[in-house]
Amino acid sequence: MKKAVILLSGGLDSATCLAIAIENGFSPYALSFRYGQRHEFELHSAKAVSKSIGVEDHVILDIDLRAFGGSALTDDIEVPKDRDETNITNEIPVTYVPARNTIFLSFGLAYAETLKANDIFIGVNALDYSGYPDCRPEYIASFQKLANLATKTGVEGKYPINIHTPLIDLTKSDIIKTGLDLGVDYGLTHSCYDPDQNGYSCGHCDACQLRIRGFEESGLVDPLKYSD
């Protein structure tokens, strides 16, 4: 089996991405980040998901993006709640963490090189997402080009480095259906940007709204508990 690095946040999308990688014959090495996010509870979910689905190894890396701030997820900025669908999909919100996916993919690339792996999976989505610029197909294509220019593996290797984005053209409901077909337990996942002290999701932030709508459109009940 070919090795692959899976960026695993513990959310619905990354859990589905992990299951897809395994379904496609990859031996998964999960990589998660403790980056100063206010929703650090997601790392408990990442551990639970990796244990449930099965990975070769799960690395949780510490990065202090709170040193920079600039985001509602890493700074003392209020998380937006109850935004309408137009604003969610057309504006870059304050929950955008500057260069986060670039940082995560760079560490994923370094991890992949040490594993002699040529494949990295990331659960970005260009349809049901919160307007983040680093979730777009053109961004992923550019990073893949960079990865093959900037690494020993890319320059000398027989096989190029591939950034896999199996969810990028799927709706949230399609992602959920795909994951359920692959046996993902979404009760283990976590999506909320602003959970309470018990880890219960708020139900009102962009991530919660997109998740709830995805389950509703799928005709299914979200197994997560919400604080209200």
C-alpha positions in Angstrom: 0.0 0.0 0.0 1.2 3.5 -0.9 1.7 5.8 2.1 -0.2 9.1 2.3 -0.4 11.9 4.7 -3.9 12.9 5.7 -4.5 16.3 7.2 -7.0 15.5 10.0 -8.7 18.2 11.9 -11.3 16.0 13.5 -14.1 17.6 11.4 -16.7 16.1 9.2 -14.7 16.8 6.0 -11.3 15.5 7.1 -12.8 12.3 8.6 -14.4 11.6 5.2 -11.2 12.4 3.4 -9.4 9.9 5.6 -11.9 7.2 4.8 -11.7 7.9 1.1 -7.9 7.6 1.2 -8.2 4.2 2.8 -10.8 3.2 0.3 -8.4 4.1 -2.5 -5.7 1.8 -1.2 -3.5 4.3 0.7 -1.8 3.5 4.0 -2.8 6.7 6.0 -0.6 8.7 8.3 -2.7 11.4 10.0 -1.4 14.8 10.8 -3.3 17.2 13.1 -2.4 20.6 14.6 -2.7 22.3 17.9 -2.3 25.8 16.6 -3.9 27.9 19.3 -7.4 27.4 18.0 -10.3 28.3 20.3 -12.0 25.1 19.3 -9.1 22.8 20.4 -11.8 20.3 21.3 -11.5 19.2 17.7 -8.3 17.4 18.5 -10.2 15.0 20.8 -12.3 14.2 17.7 -9.2 13.8 15.5 -7.9 11.2 18.0 -11.3 9.4 18.1 -11.6 9.4 14.3 -8.1 8.1 13.7 -8.7 5.3 16.2 -12.1 4.4 14.8 -11.1 4.4 11.1 -7.5 3.2 11.6 -4.2 4.9 10.7 -0.6 3.9 10.7 0.4 6.8 12.9 -1.2 10.0 14.1 1.0 13.0 14.8 -0.4 16.1 16.6 1.9 19.1 16.0 2.1 22.2 18.1 2.1 25.5 16.3 1.3 28.8 18.1 -0.6 30.9 15.6 -2.0 32.9 18.5 1.3 34.7 18.4 0.0 36.4 15.2 -3.7 36.4 15.9 -5.8 38.0 13.2 -8.6 35.5 13.2 -11.6 34.8 15.4 -10.2 31.3 15.8 -6.8 32.5 17.2 -7.5 35.9 18.7 -10.0 37.7 21.0 -12.4 38.3 18.2 -16.0 37.3 18.4 -17.0 34.3 16.2 -19.8 35.4 13.8 -23.2 33.7 14.4 -26.3 33.2 12.4 -25.0 34.6 9.2 -27.2 34.1 6.2 -26.2 31.7 3.4 -25.2 34.5 1.0 -22.7 36.0 3.4 -21.3 32.5 4.4 -20.5 31.6 0.8 -19.5 35.0 -0.7 -17.4 36.7 2.0 -14.1 35.9 3.6 -15.1 35.8 7.3 -13.1 36.7 10.4 -12.8 33.0 11.1 -10.3 32.8 8.2 -6.9 32.0 9.8 -4.1 33.7 7.7 -2.3 31.2 5.5 -3.5 28.3 7.6 -3.8 25.7 4.8 -0.4 26.8 3.4 1.1 26.3 6.8 -0.6 22.9 7.3 0.2 21.7 3.8 3.9 22.7 4.2 4.2 20.6 7.4 2.3 17.8 5.6 4.8 18.0 2.8 7.7 17.8 5.2 6.1 14.8 6.9 5.4 13.1 3.5 9.1 13.5 2.5 10.3 11.7 5.7 7.8 8.9 5.0 8.9 8.7 1.3 5.2 9.4 0.5 4.1 11.2 -2.6 0.5 11.8 -1.6 -1.2 14.3 0.7 -4.9 14.4 1.3 -6.7 17.5 2.5 -10.5 17.9 2.9 -11.0 21.3 1.3 -14.3 22.1 -0.4 -15.1 24.8 -2.9 -18.9 24.5 -2.7 -20.2 24.4 0.9 -17.5 26.4 2.6 -17.0 29.6 4.4 -15.4 31.6 1.6 -11.8 30.8 2.5 -9.3 31.6 -0.4 -7.1 28.6 0.5 -9.9 26.1 -0.3 -10.1 26.9 -4.0 -8.9 24.5 -6.8 -6.5 27.1 -8.2 -4.8 27.4 -4.8 -4.3 23.6 -4.5 -2.9 23.4 -8.0 -0.4 26.1 -7.2 0.7 24.5 -4.0 1.2 21.1 -5.8 3.4 22.9 -8.3 5.4 24.5 -5.5 5.7 21.1 -3.7 7.3 19.5 -6.8 9.7 22.5 -7.2 10.7 22.9 -3.6 11.4 19.4 -2.4 14.0 16.7 -3.0 11.2 14.2 -3.5 9.7 16.4 -6.2 13.0 17.1 -8.0 14.6 13.7 -7.8 11.7 11.4 -7.2 10.3 9.0 -9.8 6.8 10.0 -8.9 5.5 13.5 -8.4 3.9 14.8 -5.3 0.1 14.8 -5.5 -2.2 16.9 -3.4 -5.6 15.0 -3.3 -8.8 17.0 -2.7 -11.5 14.4 -3.1 -14.2 16.6 -1.6 -13.5 19.8 -3.5 -16.5 19.5 -5.8 -19.0 17.9 -3.4 -21.8 19.5 -1.5 -21.9 19.0 2.3 -24.8 16.5 1.9 -22.8 14.5 -0.7 -19.8 14.4 1.6 -21.9 13.1 4.4 -23.5 10.4 2.2 -20.0 9.4 0.9 -18.7 9.1 4.4 -21.6 7.1 5.7 -21.1 4.6 2.8 -17.5 4.2 3.9 -18.5 3.7 7.5 -17.5 7.1 9.0 -19.0 7.7 12.5 -19.9 11.4 12.4 -20.8 11.3 16.0 -17.0 11.3 16.7 -16.4 14.4 14.6 -16.5 18.0 15.6 -17.1 21.1 13.4 -18.0 24.0 15.7 -15.8 27.1 15.8 -17.1 28.1 19.3 -18.0 25.1 21.4 -19.0 25.4 25.1 -16.7 24.2 27.9 -18.2 20.7 27.5 -17.4 20.6 23.8 -21.0 20.9 22.7 -21.4 22.7 19.4 -23.0 26.2 19.4 -25.2 25.5 16.4 -24.9 29.1 15.1 -21.4 29.6 13.7 -20.8 29.1 9.9 -19.3 25.6 10.4 -22.3 24.5 12.5 -24.8 25.9 10.0 -23.1 24.3 7.0 -23.0 21.0 8.9 -26.6 21.1 10.0 -27.8 22.0 6.5 -25.8 19.2 5.1 -27.5 16.6 7.3 -30.9 18.2 6.6 -30.4 18.0 2.9 -29.3 14.4 3.3 -32.5 13.6 5.2 -30.5 12.5 8.2 -30.1 13.5 11.8 -26.8 15.0 12.9 -25.5 12.7 15.8 -23.7 15.7 17.5 -25.0 17.4 20.6 -25.6 21.1 20.4 -25.5 23.4 23.4 -29.0 24.9 22.8 
